[in-house]
Amino acid sequence: MKPMQLYYYESPNARTACAVARHVGAPVEFVRIELKRGEHRRPEFLAINPNGKVPVLVDGDTTVWESPAIAAHLAQKTGSPLWPASPAQQVELLRWTHWGAAHFNRHAGALFFERVAKPIFGLGAPDAATVAEADKHLRHFAKVLDAHLRERPYLLGDALSTADFAVAAMLPWAQAAQLPLDGYAHLGRWSARIEALPAWRQPYPDPDAADMAA
């Protein structure tokens, strides 16, 4: 299998793509894009992804944007069970992946931006109204996730999937972003299972990058 190029930065969605690449043993060449220097806005990168975002996967003539799609591509290409064979399970995977993007990580991401990204990129102080709104909504959706995980170890049941990697994207920054996730025991146990995965703990080529990013 020819090497693929995975463009990344130590950010939540890119971490998901990098962790899946590591977990499935995909032949990937990691290419770091330094956002602080604006490398994502350079013409040569925009030619790969006109959105100017990471992660991006280049697999020969195929270019894949968005971390859940990259995770699916890598799992399917390597024959990993992270992408289930059952059509019903595939639909369930898509349901939770989209739920994570539209709800759980939308609001966790807002807190991440206000409390983590703004200081890193010199974008000013957190906006109190945005923080309060995101905190309120995240508590609601954390309750939904906690209830779903009450009797199952992973989002699809007994099997780990790309949906778990996608929905867990913000969890390494839970402390730094002050995510209001205390008191959700089932969510906490699920998070610990994801955190125990070697690929999740060290998704990047640089051994020190995971600690720096979290």
C-alpha positions in Angstrom: 0.0 0.0 0.0 1.5 3.4 -1.1 2.0 6.0 1.6 -0.7 8.6 2.1 -0.1 12.2 3.2 -2.0 13.4 6.3 -1.9 17.1 6.8 -2.5 18.0 10.5 -2.0 20.4 13.4 -2.4 19.6 17.1 -6.1 20.5 17.1 -9.1 18.4 18.1 -10.3 17.3 14.6 -6.9 16.7 13.3 -6.1 14.7 16.4 -9.0 12.4 15.6 -7.7 11.7 12.1 -4.2 11.2 13.3 -5.3 8.8 16.0 -7.3 6.7 13.6 -4.4 6.5 11.2 -2.2 5.3 14.1 -4.8 2.9 15.4 -5.4 1.1 12.1 -1.7 1.1 11.1 -2.3 3.1 7.9 0.8 3.9 5.8 0.6 7.6 6.4 3.2 10.3 6.0 2.3 13.0 8.6 2.7 16.6 7.3 2.4 19.3 9.9 0.8 22.6 8.9 1.8 25.4 11.2 -1.4 27.5 11.7 0.4 30.2 13.6 2.4 31.0 10.5 -0.6 30.9 8.2 0.6 27.8 6.3 -3.1 26.8 5.9 -3.7 29.9 3.8 -0.8 29.5 1.4 -1.7 28.7 -2.2 0.0 25.3 -2.2 -2.1 24.2 0.7 -5.3 25.8 -0.6 -4.8 23.8 -3.8 -5.2 20.7 -1.6 -8.0 22.0 0.5 -9.6 25.3 -0.6 -11.3 25.5 2.8 -7.9 26.2 4.4 -8.5 23.7 7.1 -6.7 20.6 8.6 -6.9 17.7 8.6 -6.6 16.7 4.9 -5.7 13.2 3.6 -4.1 12.8 0.1 -4.3 9.2 -1.1 -2.9 9.2 -4.6 -5.6 10.9 -6.8 -8.0 11.0 -3.9 -8.2 13.9 -1.5 -10.4 13.7 1.6 -11.4 16.6 3.9 -13.1 16.4 7.3 -11.9 14.2 10.0 -14.8 11.7 10.1 -14.5 11.1 6.3 -10.7 10.7 6.7 -11.3 8.2 9.5 -13.8 6.3 7.4 -11.5 6.2 4.4 -8.5 4.9 6.5 -10.6 2.3 8.3 -12.1 1.0 5.0 -8.8 1.0 3.2 -7.1 -1.0 5.9 -10.0 -3.3 6.5 -10.4 -2.2 10.1 -13.5 -3.0 12.1 -13.6 0.6 13.1 -15.9 0.8 10.1 -18.6 -1.8 10.6 -19.6 -4.2 7.9 -23.3 -4.1 8.8 -25.3 -1.4 6.9 -27.5 -0.8 10.1 -24.3 -0.2 12.1 -23.0 2.1 9.5 -26.2 4.2 9.8 -25.8 4.2 13.5 -22.2 5.3 13.2 -23.2 8.2 10.9 -26.0 9.1 13.3 -23.6 9.5 16.3 -20.8 11.1 14.2 -23.2 13.8 12.9 -24.7 14.2 16.4 -21.2 14.9 17.7 -20.5 17.5 15.1 -23.8 19.3 15.3 -24.3 19.2 19.1 -21.8 17.8 21.6 -18.6 19.0 19.8 -20.2 22.1 18.5 -20.6 23.4 22.1 -17.5 21.8 23.5 -15.7 23.4 20.5 -17.0 26.8 21.4 -15.6 26.5 24.9 -12.3 25.2 23.4 -12.1 28.2 21.1 -12.9 30.7 23.9 -10.6 29.3 26.5 -7.8 27.5 24.6 -7.6 28.7 21.0 -8.0 32.4 21.7 -5.0 32.6 24.1 -2.9 30.5 21.7 -3.6 32.7 18.7 -3.8 36.0 20.5 -7.5 36.6 19.8 -8.4 38.3 23.0 -10.4 37.3 26.1 -13.2 34.8 26.2 -16.6 36.1 25.5 -18.7 35.6 28.6 -22.0 35.3 26.7 -20.6 32.7 24.3 -19.1 30.7 27.2 -22.4 30.7 29.2 -24.5 29.6 26.2 -22.0 26.8 25.2 -21.8 25.6 28.8 -25.6 25.4 29.0 -26.0 23.4 25.8 -23.0 21.1 26.5 -24.5 20.1 29.8 -27.7 19.0 28.0 -26.0 17.0 25.3 -23.5 15.5 27.8 -26.6 14.1 29.6 -27.9 12.6 26.3 -24.5 10.9 25.7 -24.2 9.7 29.3 -27.6 8.1 29.1 -26.7 6.4 25.8 -23.6 4.9 27.3 -25.3 3.6 30.4 -25.4 0.0 29.2 -22.8 0.0 26.4 -19.0 0.5 26.4 -18.9 2.3 23.0 -21.3 4.3 20.9 -22.2 1.4 18.7 -22.4 -1.1 21.6 -19.5 -3.5 22.3 -17.3 -2.4 19.3 -15.1 0.6 19.0 -15.7 2.6 15.8 -14.7 5.8 14.1 -17.7 7.4 15.8 -16.0 7.1 19.1 -12.9 8.8 17.8 -15.0 11.6 16.3 -17.3 12.3 19.3 -14.3 12.2 21.7 -12.4 14.8 19.7 -12.6 17.6 22.4 -12.1 15.4 25.4 -8.3 15.7 25.6 -8.9 19.4 26.2 -11.6 18.9 28.8 -9.6 20.4 31.6 -8.0 23.3 29.7 -11.4 24.2 28.1 -13.2 23.7 31.4 -15.8 21.5 29.8 -18.7 20.8 32.3 -18.5 17.1 32.2 -18.2 16.2 35.9 -21.0 14.0 37.2 -21.6 12.0 34.0 -20.2 8.6 35.2 -21.0 6.6 32.0 -19.5 9.3 29.8 -16.5 9.4 32.0 -15.9 5.6 31.8 -16.3 5.8 28.0 -13.8 8.7 27.9 -11.3 6.6 29.9 -11.6 3.7 27.5 -10.7 6.0 24.6 -7.9 7.6 26.6 -6.4 4.1 27.2 -5.9 3.6 23.5 -2.2 4.1 22.6 -3.0 5.8 19.3 -5.3 8.3 21.1 -2.7 9.1 23.7 0.1 9.6 21.1 -1.5 10.4 17.7 1.3 12.6 16.4 4.8 11.9 15.0 6.4 14.1 17.7 6.3 12.3 21.1 5.9 15.5 23.0 3.1 17.0 20.8 0.2 15.2 22.5 1.1 16.6 25.9 1.6 20.0 24.5 -1.7 20.0 22.6 -3.7 18.8 25.6 
